Amino acid sequence: MCSRWGVKEETLDDDRANFTFYCKDQGVGMSEDFIAHAFDMFSQESETSRSRYEGTGLGLAITKQLVDRMDGSIELKSKAGVGTTVIVKIPFKIGTQDKNSNLSDKPVSLDDYSVEGMRALVVEDNELNMEISRCILEDSGMEVTCAVDGQEAVEIFEKSAPDYFGVIYMDIMMPRMNGLDAARTIREMKRRDARRVPIIAMSANSFAEDIINSRLAGMNVHLAKPLDAEKMIIALKQCMADNSDVKLHEDL
């Protein structure tokens, strides 16, 4: 149980503010040997009934990845039988407000985003699911390119012109290369659209662990099968809205 927490602004310069967040508890603590592996996926120090049924060993691993993506750092200080202190340091970029516009006066809804004419790469090894996906997207005015597995999807995306595809709908369980590995491979490509193209997972499995794994692989949304036409389009429009927000903050 957390007994103490807080946040402190450490330094401030012209374009960044550095904050330190900390949380201290008086729980069971960790041994020195385990601290070195505390950020590993599915790591738990002891196989007690508590660790088996009340945790997955993913909390610190996910936190570490999020902190790394924000160019921050995370540190653990712990002693078995005494408690644990978690210290997170994150730099925040200071934006500048455009005095000529008032964003609060310009509310944007998902209906303002159009998918008409957008090119979609659909990755699916099941012929029936592929046909359903194709029909849904083409009925919405989109152009569809198909790939039967992750390896083919990677090759098609790699050969395409930058920003050619507006979205990738990716199945998870596929031969040769699965959807998780394909998403990671695309995200690691040295091209401007590899990091921002929406990748939407399509899977028959939608437990918390499945959703977490797809997000860690770089996917934006996790959709459960059977596919729903409205949810497929809404997920894409939400990704478009999120990308617009990111671009807006980068331009500030």
Secondary structure, 3 states (H helix, E strand, C coil): CEEEEEEEEEEECCCEEEEEEEEEECCCCCCHHHHCCCCCCCCCCCCCHHHHHHCCCCHHHHHHHHHHHCCCEEEEEEECCCEEEEEEEEEEECCCCCCCCCHHHCCCCHHHCCCCCCEEEEECCCHHHHHHHHHHHHHCCCEEEEECCHHHHHHHHHHCCCCCCCEEEEECCCCCCCHHHHHHHHHCCCCCCCCCCCEEEEECCCCHHHHHHHHHCCCCEEEECCCCHHHHHHHHHHHHHHHHHHHHHHHC
